[in-house]
Amino acid sequence: MDIYVPVIEFEQYLQEVGRREIDKVIYLQHFAEGWKDGKFEIKWEKRPCIDGDRYYQKEDGKWSGWFWGYESSVHARSFECVSVQGQSSTLVPVVLQEKNMKFESILIERAETVLHDHFGDVQYWRARRSMRYSPELRQIADDFRRKQLSSDDAADSTVLGDDWSKTEAKHGQAKGGPYLAVHWRRKDFVRAHGKDLPSINGTAQQITGLLQRLNLDVVYLATDAPQTEVDQLISYLPKSASVKRFAASSEILGKYKD
């Protein structure tokens, strides 16, 4: 991603500044009153926090929070909530207002609150293409694919070059591995789109149909569903189907926080 826009890892930032702190946290939130008269208006305003209580003030006047697993060693000097309606460009004046405060770092929390300025244009996709998983995470995934799915980049024709800007692929070039990958969204997705989703049995029927059509018997399942729902899904699949899931070790969870 650094080829597209200058970036720095958080750990590297802490090392370079020589102190384990963030100068300011700006916590984005929607306006409590919603849209005025049902109309969407571009605006932002410093407001009392609605749900920013994941942060709390310490006795020394500094702010602590999760900070991606660094909660015991990293703090923020300043914290405020900003209600916002608009695109990413709406954040420009929010950040520029701090230029006279001599801050070296600003953390914008909940950036998903704002919309894209140019969704789907060439810069949007260049930014998306520039994002790559770290080599360490790729290695963990590669080990799992090789051991559990009999899959690797060379055999699957999914080799990626180191420089995304020079990587060109033709449609249909990737062959894929000998398994069916299923991303099964549950929890909040069910609450928001439940009426449009198949039942667990209906999901199993779709998976079964694809396994038969593609002559496969291995399913890689990525899901946030509770184990009870996973067990129910598996019970509806053919006994010949082998369902594989990635379970992070305690070491991986401790290091990568996920």
Secondary structure, 3 states (H helix, E strand, C coil): CCCCCCCCCHHHHHHHHCCCEEEEEEEEECCCCCCECCECCCEEEECCCCCCCCCEECCCCCEECCHHHCCCCCEEEEEEEEEEECEHHHHHHHHHCCHHHCCCCEEEECHHHCECCCCCCHHHHHHHHHCCCCHHHHHHHHHHHHHHCCCCHHHHCCCCCCCHHHCCCCCCCCCCCCCEEEEECCCHHHHHHHHHCCCHHHHHHHHHHHHHHHCCCEEEEEECCCHHHHHHHHHHCCCCCEEECCCCCHHHHHHHCC
